[in-house]
Amino acid sequence: MCKRLSLGLAGCVLALLSAAPLLATASADAQSPQQEAASPNPQPGSSPQMAAPTPAPPVDVVLSDERTLTTWAHPLEAVPIYSLPDTHARRLTHLHLETEDGFEEIYLLLVRHIDPQGRVWVKLRIPGRPNGRTGWVLRDSLGSFQQTRWLVVINLAERRLTAYFKGRRRLSAPVGVGKPSSPTPRGRFWIRERFRITDPSNPYWPYALGTSDYSTLTDWPGGGVVGIHGDFGEPRLIPGDPSHGCVRMHAADIAWLATRVSLGTPVDII
């Protein structure tokens, strides 16, 4: 993680960036099964047919395994996020419509739940401090469900990033991570932003990805968002631990990664 230029991204937000569009995949909303009923007037002499039992609606549906299939969505309203799927439960925070850099916020979705009143709830991961929180919102407060098959794993001890698509390894590359005084926080995160940088003299060139990981430096401008970006003009320090928490990659490696992974891609930092 590096010094701040203009916005968030743990100081890795750039003044000369342009967000690349991403392709959204098909909706992951499950459909209710159709029901069949027996004829109400059986013919004389025929065996009466019993009506097929009405299947109970699903109580919980897993939306993401965070390995080979992950579901995400943009929020529609800044409604409360609850600790349980109940409007009387404790309020943890509320949905944010935008990231620190003005992009549409992204929430990683875990479980869909139907309560006794028939209301549909979604359990999601919450970006922001403290890292690692989850909570519940009503389904109507989220936009269409999108999916990704990508997974990024960053091994801090090995100083290596590995990207998987549908469970198969597609990239393994050395990285620079946070120094001991400002380590890259471990945990389960996801990609929320993507910046295209066109100026090769910019230290973050050629791409920067904003994640849901937040730095241990609580006073960092813009909230301390950990990014994955170029080598900061110091390729010789990769692999290593030269940063304030961000993940640095060689230009060719970040260019390969950023043009393939989608928003909502899980990022496991181990």
Secondary structure per residue as TSV (DSSP state, phi and psi in degrees):
chain	resnum	aa	ss	phi	psi
A	1	M	-	360.0	145.3
A	2	C	-	-133.1	179.6
A	3	K	-	-64.7	150.1
A	4	R	-	-77.4	135.7
A	5	L	S	-97.2	-50.6
A	6	S	S	-149.3	-34.4
A	7	L	S	-125.6	-146.9
A	8	G	-	-79.9	-126.7
A	9	L	G	56.1	40.5
A	10	A	G	50.6	40.7
A	11	G	G	81.1	1.8
A	12	C	T	-104.7	16.9
A	13	V	-	-88.5	138.3
A	14	L	-	-113.4	151.0
A	15	A	S	-77.1	-29.3
A	16	L	S	-111.7	61.2
A	17	L	E	-118.5	155.5
A	18	S	E	-137.6	132.3
A	19	A	E	-75.5	133.0
A	20	A	-	-87.7	137.8
A	21	P	-	-70.8	152.5
A	22	L	-	-122.0	151.2
A	23	L	-	-91.4	128.4
A	24	A	-	-90.1	143.8
A	25	T	-	-94.9	-179.2
A	26	A	-	-67.4	157.9
A	27	S	-	-65.0	142.1
A	28	A	-	-98.7	6.1
A	29	D	-	-62.1	131.1
A	30	A	-	-81.2	148.3
A	31	Q	-	-103.3	146.8
A	32	S	-	-72.2	137.4
A	33	P	-	-68.2	145.0
A	34	Q	-	-74.0	151.7
A	35	Q	-	-115.1	146.9
A	36	E	-	-115.4	144.3
A	37	A	-	-126.2	148.7
A	38	A	-	-73.6	161.5
A	39	S	-	-61.8	133.8
A	40	P	S	-74.4	-15.7
A	41	N	S	-125.8	79.2
A	42	P	-	-63.2	147.3
A	43	Q	-	-72.7	148.7
A	44	P	T	-57.9	138.9
A	45	G	T	85.0	-11.8
A	46	S	S	-92.4	155.8
A	47	S	-	-74.4	129.5
A	48	P	-	-64.6	139.6
A	49	Q	-	-98.2	134.3
A	50	M	-	-80.9	138.5
A	51	A	-	-64.8	137.1
A	52	A	-	-63.3	134.1
A	53	P	-	-63.3	141.3
A	54	T	-	-73.8	120.6
A	55	P	-	-67.2	140.5
A	56	A	-	-70.7	143.3
A	57	P	-	-63.4	149.2
A	58	P	-	-62.9	138.8
A	59	V	S	-85.5	-46.0
A	60	D	E	-133.9	133.3
A	61	V	E	-126.6	123.3
A	62	V	E	-72.8	126.6
A	63	L	-	-97.6	-24.3
A	64	S	-	-144.0	136.4
A	65	D	-	-99.1	-7.0
A	66	E	S	59.0	26.9
A	67	R	S	-131.2	-63.5
A	68	T	S	-112.7	-11.3
A	69	L	-	-149.4	123.1
A	70	T	E	-133.7	133.9
A	71	T	E	-108.2	139.6
A	72	W	E	-144.4	167.0
A	73	A	E	-157.0	155.7
A	74	H	-	-85.0	146.1
A	75	P	B	-77.9	152.5
A	76	L	S	-106.4	-28.6
A	77	E	S	-139.2	150.3
A	78	A	-	-86.6	64.2
A	79	V	-	-91.9	164.5
A	80	P	E	-64.7	149.8
A	81	I	E	-106.7	125.3
A	82	Y	E	-103.2	157.3
A	83	S	S	-74.0	-22.5
A	84	L	S	-137.5	162.6
A	85	P	S	-76.0	69.6
A	86	D	S	-160.6	128.2
A	87	T	T	-69.1	-9.5
A	88	H	T	-95.4	-2.7
A	89	A	S	-74.7	171.5
A	90	R	-	-66.5	137.3
A	91	R	E	-86.4	125.3
A	92	L	E	-87.9	-44.8
A	93	T	E	-170.7	-154.6
A	94	H	E	-140.3	161.1
A	95	L	-	-64.0	137.4
A	96	H	-	-103.9	134.6
A	97	L	S	-80.7	-24.1
A	98	E	B	-134.4	153.9
A	99	T	-	-77.8	177.4
A	100	E	T	-60.5	-23.2
A	101	D	T	-101.7	9.2
A	102	G	S	86.8	8.0
A	103	F	S	-83.4	159.1
A	104	E	B	-60.7	129.8
A	105	E	-	-66.3	154.1
A	106	I	-	-127.9	133.0
A	107	Y	E	-117.8	133.6
A	108	L	E	-87.4	127.0
A	109	L	E	-102.1	136.1
A	110	L	E	-109.1	-51.1
A	111	V	E	-142.4	143.0
A	112	R	E	-106.7	135.3
A	113	H	E	-134.4	139.9
A	114	I	E	-110.8	121.6
A	115	D	-	-85.0	173.9
A	116	P	T	-59.9	-22.9
A	117	Q	T	-85.9	0.5
A	118	G	-	85.3	6.6
A	119	R	-	-79.9	142.0
A	120	V	E	-97.4	126.9
A	121	W	E	-116.5	157.0
A	122	V	E	-131.4	129.8
A	123	K	E	-89.0	133.7
A	124	L	E	-140.3	162.4
A	125	R	E	-86.7	142.7
A	126	I	-	-107.9	120.6
A	127	P	-	-75.1	143.6
A	128	G	S	121.6	166.2
A	129	R	S	-78.0	142.0
A	130	P	S	-75.3	149.0
A	131	N	T	-59.9	148.6
A	132	G	T	93.7	5.4
A	133	R	-	-77.6	151.3
A	134	T	E	-130.2	159.0
A	135	G	E	-163.2	-176.0
A	136	W	E	-124.4	139.8
A	137	V	E	-135.2	158.3
A	138	L	E	-70.3	141.5
A	139	R	G	-56.4	-34.5
A	140	D	G	-65.7	-14.6
A	141	S	G	-85.6	-0.3
A	142	L	B	-115.8	151.6
A	143	G	-	-78.1	-163.8
A	144	S	-	-64.1	146.2
A	145	F	-	-77.8	133.3
A	146	Q	E	-117.1	160.7
A	147	Q	E	-133.2	151.8
A	148	T	E	-136.8	149.5
A	149	R	-	-106.4	4.9
A	150	W	E	-88.6	156.7
A	151	L	E	-146.8	134.5
A	152	V	E	-116.6	129.0
A	153	V	E	-120.1	126.7
A	154	I	E	-114.2	115.2
A	155	N	E	-96.3	110.0
A	156	L	T	-68.1	-38.9
A	157	A	T	-66.2	-38.4
A	158	E	T	-87.9	-8.0
A	159	R	T	54.2	51.7
A	160	R	E	-144.6	138.7
A	161	L	E	-109.3	133.4
A	162	T	E	-124.8	130.6
A	163	A	E	-111.6	135.5
A	164	Y	E	-120.9	145.5
A	165	F	E	-128.0	119.3
A	166	K	T	54.3	37.0
A	167	G	T	85.1	-3.5
A	168	R	E	-105.0	135.5
A	169	R	E	-68.5	129.9
A	170	R	E	-117.1	-21.5
A	171	L	E	-151.9	138.5
A	172	S	E	-136.0	118.8
A	173	A	E	-142.2	146.4
A	174	P	E	-71.7	152.3
A	175	V	E	-139.1	160.8
A	176	G	E	-104.5	135.4
A	177	V	E	-123.6	-174.3
A	178	G	E	-66.0	143.1
A	179	K	-	-70.7	165.3
A	180	P	T	-55.7	-32.2
A	181	S	T	-79.3	-15.1
A	182	S	S	-145.1	67.5
A	183	P	-	-68.6	156.1
A	184	T	-	-74.7	119.0
A	185	P	-	-64.4	140.5
A	186	R	-	-83.4	159.1
A	187	G	E	142.3	-173.5
A	188	R	E	-101.6	121.1
A	189	F	E	-134.6	-169.6
A	190	W	E	-158.6	164.8
A	191	I	E	-85.6	126.3
A	192	R	E	-112.6	-21.3
A	193	E	E	-142.8	153.6
A	194	R	E	-141.2	128.0
A	195	F	E	-116.9	135.8
A	196	R	E	-102.6	125.4
A	197	I	E	-112.1	122.9
A	198	T	-	-98.9	-14.7
A	199	D	-	-93.9	109.9
A	200	P	T	-60.7	-20.1
A	201	S	T	-80.1	-11.4
A	202	N	S	-70.1	133.3
A	203	P	T	-64.7	-18.1
A	204	Y	T	-96.2	-2.4
A	205	W	T	-53.4	142.2
A	206	P	T	-102.9	-8.3
A	207	Y	E	-144.4	157.6
A	208	A	E	-138.8	135.0
A	209	L	E	-113.2	125.9
A	210	G	E	-90.8	133.7
A	211	T	E	-111.9	179.7
A	212	S	E	-93.0	6.6
A	213	D	E	-82.5	136.5
A	214	Y	E	-117.0	135.5
A	215	S	-	-62.7	158.7
A	216	T	S	-73.6	-13.9
A	217	L	-	-84.2	94.0
A	218	T	T	-68.8	-20.3
A	219	D	T	-94.9	10.6
A	220	W	-	-67.8	135.0
A	221	P	G	-58.3	141.7
A	222	G	G	81.1	7.1
A	223	G	G	99.7	-13.4
A	224	G	-	82.1	36.2
A	225	V	E	-71.2	129.8
A	226	V	E	-81.1	131.3
A	227	G	E	-115.8	163.1
A	228	I	E	-116.5	119.8
A	229	H	E	-152.5	-171.5
A	230	G	-	-65.1	-175.9
A	231	D	-	-83.7	3.6
A	232	F	T	62.4	27.0
A	233	G	T	74.4	13.7
A	234	E	-	-131.3	61.3
A	235	P	G	-60.7	-26.1
A	236	R	G	-67.7	-17.1
A	237	L	G	-88.2	4.9
A	238	I	-	-110.7	124.3
A	239	P	S	-77.0	153.3
A	240	G	E	169.6	-165.1
A	241	D	E	-132.8	65.3
A	242	P	E	-93.9	-8.5
A	243	S	E	-98.1	176.1
A	244	H	S	-89.6	10.1
A	245	G	S	139.1	-25.9
A	246	C	-	-70.2	166.4
A	247	V	E	-108.0	119.1
A	248	R	E	-98.3	142.7
A	249	M	E	-132.9	155.6
A	250	H	-	-62.8	150.7
A	251	A	H	-55.2	-45.0
A	252	A	H	-65.1	-35.6
A	253	D	H	-72.2	-44.7
A	254	I	H	-68.9	-32.6
A	255	A	H	-64.9	-40.1
A	256	W	H	-64.0	-47.9
A	257	L	H	-66.1	-49.9
A	258	A	H	-66.7	-25.4
A	259	T	T	-87.4	-0.6
A	260	R	T	-118.8	-46.0
A	261	V	-	-71.3	150.4
A	262	S	-	-103.4	167.8
A	263	L	T	-58.7	150.7
A	264	G	T	83.1	-3.5
A	265	T	-	-63.9	127.8
A	266	P	E	-64.3	144.0
A	267	V	E	-126.4	107.2
A	268	D	E	-96.1	121.3
A	269	I	E	-109.3	115.7
A	270	I	-	-122.9	360.0
